[in-house]
Each structure stands twice: as C-alpha cells, then as structure tokens.
Amino acid sequence: MAIVHRTILTPTKLELLAAWLPGQDWYRGIGDPALTKAGGFRLDDPAGEVGIELMIVTDTASPDVDAYLVPLAYRAAPAGGTPVGTMEHGVLGLRHTYDGPTDPVLRAQARALLRGEVLPQAQSESNTVDRTVHVEPVPDAADVEFVRHLVSGSSGAVSATWLDADGTRHRAAVLRTAS
C-alpha cells in the first residue's frame, strides 16, 4: 500500500497543472486556469515505485465551470511518457510527474481497476479503500479510456465524485473500456 505523506510540494500540484493544462487538446478553458482540487483517488503500484493519482480538478476561470480528470504518475527518476513537470517533495525529494495515460504502470493499474482486480485508494489517507469510487468490473477489458472532461451523470465502468465550489457533489464516469 502506498504511503500518503503530509508534506510540502514545490511547486504544488495545482501550480504544476495550471502551467500544463492549457496546452492539452482536451482542455476547454480560455486563458489561465483557476484550479481547485475537487476529488479523485489513488491506485497502488505493486512494486511500490510509482505514485499513482487520478485527480479531479475544477476550473473556474471561464463562465462554465469545467471538471477534469488528471491522472498523474510520480516517479523518483525520469522515465518514458509525457512529462507534466517536476516537484520537490518534502519527504521523497525530486519527483518527476507524468501524464498518467502515458505511464505504463499507471495504465496497467487502471486496466486492473477496470477489471475489478485492484481497489481504489483514498486520495489523502494511507491504506484506505475509497468507497466513493464505483467500479462495475469488465473482466475482459483489454484497454482503458481515461475520461478527461467530466460530465456529471455520465456512465462508465468506473465513476468517481467531486465537489464543486458551492459544495454540490457530482458523479461521472472517469474510466471506461477503450473502443
């Protein structure tokens, strides 16, 4: 099980994402995003080497508040995949952050979640299953689609919740089988 450290990150995850997100083709905002961490969960790397987080952020910079799934892989050393940037972690040191769908460990664990072989973990607590994540296992799922722009009420094999600025809880599909 992954250990969640209570420490300082420089830059913060939201600062890192605010610089990276506008360059993504699935980003719908205009200009600089105003991001808030609104939900998400973690997955465990069986080897204990890669931090895996599927973060949900909301962007309030545009008139329509958009919610995004941002899967992130955190590594101690550079690796293949699409880099998001680096952060200094107060306990673990320099962390190389990658866009999750391009990281083979994150992708493998997301497929395992989709098949019902692993359990989603709480985002902020060590060794705690996240019961708010609903999984309808697809035992023969060969690949996974990450739903980047979240639409409340959408369906998929894995759904998660997030809170908007006024405290309203939403649920949407975050992972589905790739077609």
N, CA, C and O of each residue as an XYZ file, in Angstrom:
716
protein
N       0.829     -1.190      0.000
C       0.000      0.000      0.000
C       0.872      1.251      0.000
O       1.894      1.315      0.683
N       0.457      2.224     -0.764
C       1.189      3.492     -0.835
C       1.012      4.276      0.461
O      -0.039      4.232      1.100
N       2.059      4.987      0.826
C       2.005      5.852      1.998
C       1.763      7.277      1.516
O       2.486      7.782      0.657
N       0.754      7.913      2.070
C       0.463      9.303      1.749
C       1.190     10.161      2.773
O       0.891     10.105      3.966
N       2.145     10.952      2.304
C       2.926     11.821      3.192
C       2.255     13.182      3.297
O       1.791     13.729      2.297
N       2.204     13.713      4.478
C       1.710     15.075      4.697
C       2.938     15.979      4.676
O       3.678     16.060      5.657
N       3.146     16.655      3.554
C       4.360     17.439      3.375
C       4.110     18.581      2.398
O       2.996     18.765      1.909
N       5.143     19.332      2.126
C       5.069     20.463      1.203
C       5.612     20.033     -0.156
O       6.637     19.356     -0.241
N       4.917     20.432     -1.212
C       5.362     20.221     -2.583
C       5.663     21.575     -3.208
O       4.894     22.524     -3.053
N       6.793     21.660     -3.920
C       7.156     22.901     -4.598
C       7.543     22.569     -6.031
O       8.522     21.852     -6.238
N       6.810     23.064     -7.036
C       5.541     23.768     -6.906
C       4.453     22.799     -6.438
O       4.668     21.588     -6.399
N       3.299     23.334     -6.086
C       2.183     22.478     -5.703
C       1.665     21.757     -6.947
O       1.979     22.131     -8.076
N       0.877     20.731     -6.717
C       0.277     20.015     -7.849
C      -0.569     20.961     -8.696
O      -0.507     20.917     -9.924
N      -1.356     21.813     -8.049
C      -2.222     22.729     -8.802
C      -1.405     23.752     -9.584
O      -1.786     24.118    -10.696
N      -0.303     24.216     -9.034
C       0.567     25.144     -9.771
C       1.160     24.452    -10.996
O       1.218     25.036    -12.078
N       1.592     23.222    -10.824
C       2.142     22.450    -11.933
C       1.090     22.248    -13.018
O       1.369     22.414    -14.205
N      -0.127     21.885    -12.597
C      -1.205     21.647    -13.564
C      -1.660     22.935    -14.254
O      -2.011     22.907    -15.434
N      -1.660     24.057    -13.540
C      -2.091     25.326    -14.139
C      -1.186     25.716    -15.303
O      -1.643     26.344    -16.258
N       0.079     25.353    -15.232
C       1.006     25.649    -16.323
C       0.873     24.646    -17.468
O       1.087     25.005    -18.626
N       0.527     23.404    -17.166
C       0.498     22.324    -18.149
C      -0.855     22.189    -18.846
O      -0.912     21.966    -20.055
N      -1.923     22.320    -18.099
C      -3.272     22.041    -18.600
C      -3.666     22.824    -19.852
O      -4.234     22.223    -20.763
N      -3.399     24.132    -19.952
C      -3.830     24.865    -21.153
C      -3.231     24.348    -22.462
O      -3.779     24.623    -23.529
N      -2.139     23.620    -22.409
C      -1.531     23.077    -23.620
C      -2.112     21.754    -24.078
O      -1.679     21.210    -25.093
N      -3.091     21.223    -23.345
C      -3.674     19.926    -23.692
C      -4.865     20.104    -24.623
O      -5.686     20.999    -24.424
N      -4.958     19.252    -25.639
C      -6.029     19.412    -26.627
C      -7.426     19.164    -26.056
O      -8.414     19.578    -26.664
N      -7.529     18.511    -24.922
C      -8.827     18.248    -24.305
C      -9.239     19.341    -23.306
O     -10.343     19.302    -22.762
N      -8.359     20.299    -23.071
C      -8.685     21.403    -22.156
C      -9.651     22.363    -22.842
O      -9.405     22.775    -23.976
N     -10.733     22.722    -22.180
C     -11.779     23.563    -22.773
C     -11.736     25.010    -22.302
O     -12.487     25.844    -22.809
N     -10.882     25.317    -21.356
C     -10.827     26.663    -20.802
C     -10.196     27.670    -21.757
O      -9.641     27.324    -22.801
N     -10.307     28.916    -21.354
C      -9.725     30.017    -22.115
C      -8.768     30.745    -21.184
O      -9.148     31.159    -20.089
N      -7.531     30.899    -21.625
C      -6.567     31.617    -20.795
C      -6.048     30.772    -19.653
O      -6.054     29.542    -19.708
N      -5.596     31.462    -18.614
C      -5.019     30.787    -17.454
C      -6.112     30.145    -16.607
O      -7.092     30.802    -16.258
N      -5.951     28.860    -16.272
C      -6.962     28.206    -15.441
C      -6.895     28.657    -13.983
O      -5.841     29.060    -13.491
N      -8.031     28.582    -13.309
C      -8.133     28.793    -11.857
C      -8.578     27.453    -11.287
O      -9.772     27.159    -11.236
N      -7.614     26.641    -10.857
C      -7.883     25.255    -10.499
C      -8.105     25.054     -9.011
O      -7.501     25.714     -8.166
N      -8.996     24.117     -8.728
C      -9.253     23.656     -7.370
C      -9.248     22.140     -7.393
O      -9.836     21.521     -8.279
N      -8.580     21.543     -6.410
C      -8.644     20.086     -6.267
C     -10.030     19.759     -5.733
O     -10.412     20.217     -4.656
N     -10.784     18.959     -6.494
C     -12.182     18.723     -6.162
C     -12.503     17.269     -5.835
O     -13.599     16.971     -5.361
N     -11.564     16.365     -6.081
C     -11.816     14.956     -5.818
C     -10.713     14.105     -6.407
O      -9.670     14.609     -6.822
N     -10.958     12.808     -6.437
C     -10.006     11.880     -7.021
C      -9.695     10.723     -6.102
O     -10.260     10.602     -5.015
N      -8.789      9.874     -6.551
C      -8.388      8.696     -5.785
C      -6.999      8.258     -6.244
O      -6.443      8.800     -7.198
N      -6.457      7.271     -5.547
C      -5.133      6.752     -5.864
C      -5.235      5.275     -6.216
O      -6.214      4.603     -5.890
N      -4.213      4.795     -6.880
C      -4.042      3.361     -7.118
C      -2.648      2.995     -6.619
O      -1.740      3.826     -6.639
N      -2.481      1.764     -6.177
C      -1.182      1.317     -5.689
C      -0.379      0.690     -6.814
O      -0.914     -0.058     -7.633
N       0.909      1.002     -6.845
C       1.866      0.321     -7.719
C       2.330     -0.920     -6.961
O       2.880     -0.788     -5.868
N       2.127     -2.121     -7.506
C       2.539     -3.329     -6.791
C       4.026     -3.326     -6.416
O       4.411     -3.935     -5.417
N       4.862     -2.647     -7.207
C       6.296     -2.596     -6.928
C       6.646     -1.470     -5.953
O       7.776     -1.406     -5.468
N       5.703     -0.594     -5.663
C       5.940      0.486     -4.715
C       6.847      1.591     -5.227
O       7.377      2.363     -4.428
N       7.040      1.690     -6.532
C       7.962      2.673     -7.100
C       7.275      3.926     -7.640
O       7.847      5.016     -7.602
N       6.063      3.774     -8.137
C       5.375      4.863     -8.823
C       4.166      5.309     -8.005
O       3.326      4.492     -7.627
N       4.085      6.606     -7.738
C       2.883      7.162     -7.127
C       1.835      7.330     -8.208
O       2.129      7.854     -9.283
N       0.620      6.894     -7.940
C      -0.452      6.945     -8.935
C      -1.640      7.681     -8.343
O      -2.197      7.269     -7.325
N      -2.020      8.765     -8.985
C      -3.159      9.564     -8.522
C      -4.042      9.912     -9.709
O      -3.554     10.330    -10.759
N      -5.334      9.737     -9.532
C      -6.308     10.176    -10.529
C      -7.042     11.334     -9.888
O      -8.025     11.146     -9.171
N      -6.551     12.537    -10.155
C      -7.055     13.754     -9.517
C      -8.178     14.359    -10.352
O      -8.129     14.358    -11.582
N      -9.187     14.875     -9.658
C     -10.233     15.648    -10.313
C     -10.040     17.097     -9.898
O      -9.986     17.422     -8.712
N      -9.938     17.966    -10.909
C      -9.808     19.399    -10.658
C     -10.960     20.119    -11.346
O     -11.465     19.679    -12.378
N     -11.359     21.228    -10.752
C     -12.323     22.104    -11.409
C     -11.612     23.384    -11.806
O     -10.687     23.840    -11.134
N     -12.065     23.951    -12.910
C     -11.502     25.192    -13.433
C     -12.612     26.236    -13.448
O     -13.590     26.107    -14.185
N     -12.452     27.263    -12.634
C     -13.476     28.304    -12.519
C     -13.110     29.568    -13.287
O     -13.759     30.599    -13.113
N     -12.086     29.509    -14.134
C     -11.634     30.699    -14.857
C     -12.601     31.112    -15.963
O     -12.668     32.292    -16.310
N     -13.335     30.182    -16.511
C     -14.280     30.520    -17.580
C     -15.700     30.526    -17.022
O     -15.937     30.026    -15.922
N     -16.636     31.085    -17.770
C     -18.018     31.170    -17.269
C     -18.617     29.820    -16.882
O     -19.359     29.725    -15.904
N     -18.294     28.775    -17.650
C     -18.758     27.430    -17.314
C     -17.673     26.742    -16.514
O     -16.539     26.629    -16.980
N     -17.997     26.282    -15.323
C     -17.017     25.575    -14.503
C     -16.841     24.185    -15.096
O     -17.801     23.423    -15.214
N     -15.619     23.864    -15.464
C     -15.322     22.561    -16.037
C     -14.614     21.696    -15.012
O     -13.829     22.186    -14.200
N     -14.902     20.398    -15.061
C     -14.221     19.425    -14.205
C     -13.409     18.496    -15.103
O     -13.876     18.065    -16.157
N     -12.187     18.196    -14.668
C     -11.277     17.365    -15.448
C     -10.707     16.251    -14.594
O     -10.435     16.431    -13.407
N     -10.530     15.089    -15.222
C      -9.759     14.016    -14.616
C      -8.326     14.193    -15.094
O      -8.060     14.253    -16.295
N      -7.402     14.274    -14.134
C      -5.985     14.419    -14.466
C      -5.228     13.277    -13.789
O      -4.828     13.402    -12.631
N      -5.026     12.159    -14.505
C      -4.257     11.053    -13.945
C      -2.771     11.420    -13.941
O      -2.233     11.862    -14.956
N      -2.114     11.236    -12.798
C      -0.709     11.604    -12.664
C       0.098     10.435    -12.125
O      -0.350      9.701    -11.244
N       1.305     10.278    -12.674
C       2.264      9.296    -12.180
C       3.457     10.064    -11.637
O       3.976     10.965    -12.295
N       3.889      9.706    -10.435
C       5.017     10.374     -9.781
C       6.165      9.376     -9.672
O       6.000      8.271     -9.155
N       7.340      9.788    -10.172
C       8.499      8.901    -10.189
C       9.723      9.605     -9.609
O       9.828     10.831     -9.652
N      10.649      8.806     -9.065
C      11.881      9.349     -8.498
C      12.891      9.715     -9.579
O      13.749     10.569     -9.358
N      12.799      9.079    -10.743
C      13.757      9.320    -11.821
C      13.000      9.532    -13.128
O      11.859      9.094    -13.267
N      13.632     10.200    -14.078
C      12.975     10.386    -15.380
C      12.620      9.035    -15.992
O      13.332      8.046    -15.816
N      11.502      9.018    -16.714
C      11.038      7.797    -17.369
C      10.373      8.183    -18.678
O      10.276      9.365    -19.009
N       9.921      7.195    -19.414
C       9.184      7.468    -20.637
C       7.827      8.043    -20.304
O       7.387      7.983    -19.156
N       7.174      8.588    -21.277
C       5.858      9.164    -21.061
C       5.890     10.659    -21.263
O       6.945     11.244    -21.509
N       4.736     11.271    -21.157
C       4.606     12.715    -21.357
C       4.788     13.427    -20.026
O       3.975     13.266    -19.116
N       5.867     14.224    -19.908
C       6.109     14.914    -18.628
C       5.134     16.057    -18.397
O       4.777     16.792    -19.317
N       4.714     16.187    -17.145
C       3.915     17.332    -16.706
C       4.857     18.350    -16.065
O       4.638     19.556    -16.178
N       5.894     17.871    -15.400
C       6.872     18.733    -14.759
C       7.510     18.018    -13.590
O       7.330     16.813    -13.415
N       8.257     18.758    -12.791
C       8.880     18.194    -11.603
C       8.447     18.988    -10.376
O       8.111     20.169    -10.455
N       8.467     18.296     -9.239
C       8.131     18.906     -7.955
C       9.167     18.459     -6.935
O       9.714     17.360     -7.025
N       9.421     19.312     -5.982
C      10.256     18.930     -4.847
C       9.312     18.497     -3.726
O       8.516     19.294     -3.229
N       9.411     17.228     -3.334
C       8.572     16.637     -2.297
C       9.346     16.705     -0.985
O      10.507     16.298     -0.930
N       8.724     17.208      0.059
C       9.391     17.415      1.336
C       9.953     16.168      1.978
O      10.849     16.271      2.817
N       9.460     14.982      1.615
C       9.946     13.730      2.184
C      10.729     12.925      1.144
O      11.797     12.390      1.441
N      10.197     12.845     -0.059
C      10.762     11.958     -1.085
C      11.766     12.632     -2.014
O      12.434     11.952     -2.793
N      11.880     13.953     -1.945
C      12.811     14.658     -2.827
C      12.198     14.958     -4.179
O      10.980     15.090     -4.298
N      13.033     15.065     -5.197
C      12.581     15.431     -6.538
C      11.665     14.351     -7.099
O      12.008     13.168     -7.099
N      10.493     14.771     -7.579
C       9.524     13.853     -8.188
C       9.270     14.300     -9.618
O       8.964     15.464     -9.877
N       9.402     13.357    -10.536
C       9.095     13.592    -11.943
C       7.639     13.203    -12.147
O       7.239     12.077    -11.851
N       6.856     14.135    -12.651
C       5.414     13.930    -12.786
C       5.068     13.733    -14.255
O       5.503     14.498    -15.116
N       4.281     12.700    -14.528
C       3.920     12.348    -15.907
C       2.407     12.299    -16.073
O       1.669     12.003    -15.133
N       1.966     12.595    -17.285
C       0.568     12.431    -17.651
C       0.270     10.934    -17.577
O       0.862     10.142    -18.310
N      -0.636     10.559    -16.702
C      -0.878      9.165    -16.382
C      -1.128      8.215    -17.532
O      -0.556      7.125    -17.540
N      -1.958      8.574    -18.510
C      -2.205      7.624    -19.591
C      -0.954      7.255    -20.394
O      -0.966      6.263    -21.123
N       0.128      8.041    -20.271
C       1.364      7.717    -20.988
C       2.352      6.948    -20.112
O       3.441      6.599    -20.570
N       1.986      6.682    -18.863
C       2.858      5.941    -17.950
C       2.408      4.478    -17.921
O       1.244      4.208    -17.625
N       3.309      3.520    -18.224
C       2.880      2.121    -18.299
C       2.385      1.541    -16.971
O       1.488      0.698    -16.974
N       2.943      1.966    -15.846
C       2.499      1.437    -14.553
C       1.097      1.956    -14.234
O       0.233      1.184    -13.817
N       0.866      3.242    -14.424
C      -0.466      3.798    -14.164
C      -1.488      3.146    -15.094
O      -2.575      2.764    -14.661
N      -1.136      3.022    -16.361
C      -2.067      2.440    -17.334
C      -2.414      0.994    -16.950
O      -3.575      0.593    -17.037
N      -1.417      0.216    -16.526
C      -1.662     -1.178    -16.126
C      -2.574     -1.246    -14.906
O      -3.462     -2.098    -14.847
N      -2.369     -0.366    -13.937
C      -3.203     -0.373    -12.735
C      -4.622      0.110    -13.041
O      -5.581     -0.367    -12.435
N      -4.761      1.048    -13.972
C      -6.102      1.494    -14.379
C      -6.851      0.347    -15.059
O      -8.048      0.170    -14.832
N      -6.156     -0.430    -15.890
C      -6.788     -1.613    -16.513
C      -7.186     -2.618    -15.436
O      -8.268     -3.202    -15.500
N      -6.315     -2.822    -14.448
C      -6.627     -3.759    -13.359
C      -7.854     -3.280    -12.570
O      -8.685     -4.095    -12.170
N      -7.970     -1.975    -12.346
C      -9.148     -1.425    -11.666
C     -10.393     -1.679    -12.501
O     -11.423     -2.100    -11.974
N     -10.302     -1.429    -13.780
C     -11.427     -1.631    -14.696
C     -11.891     -3.089    -14.683
O     -13.086     -3.362    -14.799
N     -10.957     -4.014    -14.543
C     -11.292     -5.445    -14.499
C     -11.721     -5.901    -13.103
O     -12.126     -7.051    -12.929
N     -11.637     -5.014    -12.107
C     -12.028     -5.371    -10.744
C     -10.954     -6.119     -9.983
O     -11.259     -6.799     -9.003
N      -9.697     -6.012    -10.409
C      -8.595     -6.746     -9.790
C      -7.892     -5.975     -8.674
O      -7.188     -6.575     -7.862
N      -8.072     -4.660     -8.621
C      -7.487     -3.828     -7.570
C      -8.563     -2.899     -7.030
O      -9.608     -2.711     -7.652
N      -8.296     -2.322     -5.870
C      -9.255     -1.420     -5.240
C      -8.751      0.022     -5.301
O      -7.555      0.270     -5.147
N      -9.663      0.975     -5.527
C      -9.261      2.380     -5.490
C      -8.922      2.774     -4.059
O      -9.591      2.352     -3.116
N      -7.888      3.578     -3.902
C      -7.433      4.007     -2.587
C      -7.783      5.474     -2.359
O      -7.838      6.264     -3.302
N      -8.016      5.824     -1.114
C      -8.330      7.206     -0.760
C      -7.180      8.117     -1.172
O      -6.012      7.735     -1.095
N      -7.518      9.300     -1.600
C      -6.531     10.249     -2.097
C      -5.636     10.788     -0.990
O      -4.460     11.058     -1.235
N      -6.154     10.951      0.205
C      -5.404     11.619      1.269
C      -5.127     10.757      2.493
O      -4.633     11.265      3.499
N      -5.431      9.471      2.432
C      -5.225      8.576      3.570
C      -4.499      7.320      3.113
O      -4.850      6.742      2.084
N      -3.506      6.898      3.856
C      -2.787      5.662      3.547
C      -3.645      4.450      3.887
O      -4.423      4.477      4.841
N      -3.500      3.400      3.110
C      -4.132      2.104      3.378
C      -5.635      2.202      3.624
O      -6.163      1.562      4.534
N      -6.321      3.001      2.812
C      -7.759      3.197      2.985
C      -8.449      3.099      1.627
O      -8.171      3.880      0.716
N      -9.345      2.137      1.510
C     -10.106      1.985      0.271
C     -11.051      3.169      0.122
O     -11.671      3.593      1.097
N     -11.165      3.701     -1.080
C     -12.080      4.810     -1.362
C     -13.418      4.224     -1.811
O     -13.571      3.796     -2.955
N     -14.370      4.213     -0.904
C     -15.691      3.626     -1.172
C     -16.572      4.527     -2.038
O     -17.645      4.104     -2.469
N     -16.133      5.773     -2.303
C     -16.932      6.658     -3.159
C     -16.715      6.369     -4.640
O     -17.490      6.819     -5.485
N     -15.662      5.621     -4.952
C     -15.391      5.232     -6.339
C     -16.179      3.965     -6.625
O     -16.027      2.964     -5.925
N     -17.009      4.005     -7.639
C     -17.816      2.843     -8.012
C     -17.191      2.161     -9.217
O     -16.863      2.803    -10.215
N     -17.030      0.842     -9.104
C     -16.443      0.053    -10.179
C     -17.428     -1.027    -10.578
O     -17.871     -1.825     -9.752
N     -17.764     -1.039    -11.863
C     -18.542     -2.130    -12.449
C     -17.548     -2.908    -13.296
O     -17.313     -2.549    -14.449
N     -16.957     -3.972    -12.745
C     -15.853     -4.660    -13.419
C     -16.203     -5.140    -14.824
O     -17.309     -5.606    -15.095
N     -15.225     -5.009    -15.693
C     -15.288     -5.519    -17.058
C     -14.136     -6.528    -17.153
O     -13.022     -6.161    -17.527
N     -14.406     -7.817    -16.811
C     -13.332     -8.800    -16.675
C     -12.432     -8.955    -17.898
O     -11.251     -9.272    -17.759
N     -12.973     -8.739    -19.080
C     -12.178     -8.933    -20.290
C     -11.638     -7.618    -20.872
O     -11.217     -7.584    -22.028
N     -11.649     -6.542    -20.084
C     -11.176     -5.241    -20.574
C      -9.690     -5.327    -20.923
O      -8.851     -5.617    -20.070
N      -9.388     -5.070    -22.183
C      -8.002     -5.125    -22.647
C      -7.328     -3.762    -22.556
O      -6.114     -3.678    -22.369
N      -8.109     -2.704    -22.687
C      -7.522     -1.368    -22.600
C      -8.524     -0.428    -21.948
O      -9.705     -0.747    -21.808
N      -8.024      0.735    -21.553
C      -8.814      1.673    -20.780
C      -8.834      3.033    -21.465
O      -7.842      3.465    -22.052
N      -9.974      3.694    -21.379
C     -10.104      5.082    -21.840
C     -10.238      5.959    -20.600
O     -11.063      5.694    -19.726
N      -9.418      7.005    -20.534
C      -9.481      7.973    -19.444
C     -10.404      9.098    -19.894
O     -10.148      9.737    -20.914
N     -11.474      9.345    -19.145
C     -12.412     10.407    -19.482
C     -11.839     11.696    -18.902
O     -11.812     11.862    -17.682
N     -11.385     12.603    -19.748
C     -10.683     13.805    -19.285
C     -11.634     14.919    -18.858
O     -11.478     15.492    -17.780
N     -12.614     15.226    -19.698
C     -13.587     16.270    -19.363
C     -14.790     15.564    -18.758
O     -15.444     14.764    -19.428
N     -15.088     15.855    -17.492
C     -16.122     15.121    -16.773
C     -17.484     15.777    -16.945
O     -17.626     16.997    -16.868
N     -18.478     14.933    -17.179
C     -19.857     15.388    -17.322
C     -20.673     14.682    -16.258
O     -20.810     13.459    -16.275
N     -21.211     15.454    -15.337
C     -21.983     14.900    -14.231
C     -23.077     13.982    -14.753
O     -23.821     14.343    -15.666
N     -23.169     12.791    -14.166
C     -24.206     11.832    -14.533
C     -23.812     10.886    -15.649
O     -24.582      9.982    -15.972
N     -22.636     11.057    -16.256
C     -22.233     10.161    -17.345
C     -21.934      8.773    -16.792
O     -21.645      8.615    -15.605
N     -22.005      7.774    -17.661
C     -21.804      6.404    -17.197
C     -20.526      5.813    -17.777
O     -20.069      6.188    -18.857
N     -19.973      4.883    -17.023
C     -18.770      4.178    -17.422
C     -18.482      3.111    -16.393
O     -19.160      3.040    -15.368
N     -17.494      2.283    -16.643
C     -17.185      1.181    -15.738
C     -16.682      1.669    -14.382
O     -16.900      1.009    -13.366
N     -16.003      2.833    -14.359
C     -15.507      3.400    -13.101
C     -16.006      4.830    -13.015
O     -15.790      5.626    -13.929
N     -16.675      5.156    -11.915
C     -17.138      6.530    -11.710
C     -16.625      7.033    -10.365
O     -16.402      6.264     -9.430
N     -16.446      8.343    -10.301
C     -15.938      8.976     -9.083
C     -16.715     10.254     -8.831
O     -17.437     10.742     -9.700
N     -16.556     10.787     -7.632
C     -17.275     12.006     -7.253
C     -16.312     13.174     -7.079
O     -15.111     12.996     -6.876
N     -16.880     14.372     -7.166
C     -16.147     15.588     -6.846
C     -17.130     16.612     -6.322
O     -18.337     16.508     -6.540
N     -16.594     17.603     -5.627
C     -17.401     18.695     -5.098
C     -17.122     19.955     -5.887
O     -15.967     20.264     -6.182
N     -18.184     20.694     -6.236
C     -17.952     21.985     -6.883
C     -17.848     23.069     -5.812
O     -17.939     22.782     -4.619
N     -17.660     24.298     -6.239
C     -17.378     25.406     -5.315
C     -18.484     25.625     -4.288
O     -18.208     26.067     -3.172
N     -19.740     25.322     -4.648
C     -20.827     25.539     -3.690
C     -21.129     24.302     -2.847
O     -22.099     24.283     -2.089
N     -20.286     23.258     -2.982
C     -20.442     22.064     -2.160
C     -21.318     20.990     -2.758
O     -21.570     19.973     -2.111
N     -21.793     21.187     -3.982
C     -22.617     20.176     -4.634
C     -21.735     19.007     -5.061
O     -20.689     19.197     -5.681
N     -22.173     17.791     -4.719
C     -21.437     16.577     -5.096
C     -21.919     16.121     -6.475
O     -23.118     16.056     -6.747
N     -20.958     15.811     -7.324
C     -21.231     15.305     -8.672
C     -20.594     13.927     -8.814
O     -19.634     13.603     -8.116
N     -21.129     13.127     -9.715
C     -20.549     11.822    -10.052
C     -20.507     11.720    -11.571
O     -21.439     12.113    -12.272
N     -19.378     11.170    -12.060
C     -19.234     10.990    -13.509
C     -18.321      9.811    -13.779
O     -17.557      9.376    -12.917
N     -18.422      9.306    -14.999
C     -17.506      8.275    -15.458
C     -16.108      8.872    -15.558
O     -15.929      9.978    -16.067
N     -15.118      8.124    -15.066
C     -13.727      8.548    -15.203
C     -12.905      7.557    -16.033
O     -11.915      7.936    -16.658
N     -13.321      6.289    -16.035
C     -12.664      5.262    -16.835
C     -13.715      4.408    -17.517
O     -14.754      4.096    -16.935
N     -13.434      4.034    -18.759
C     -14.292      3.083    -19.464
C     -13.413      2.197    -20.345
O     -12.224      2.460    -20.525
N     -14.008      1.165    -20.879
C     -13.250      0.311    -21.772
C     -13.012      1.074    -23.065
O     -13.899      1.766    -23.566
N     -11.807      0.938    -23.596
C     -11.473      1.620    -24.853
C     -12.164      0.893    -25.989
O     -12.245     -0.335    -26.006
N     -12.664      1.677    -26.943
C     -13.354      1.045    -28.073
C     -12.419      0.758    -29.196
O     -12.834      0.227    -30.226
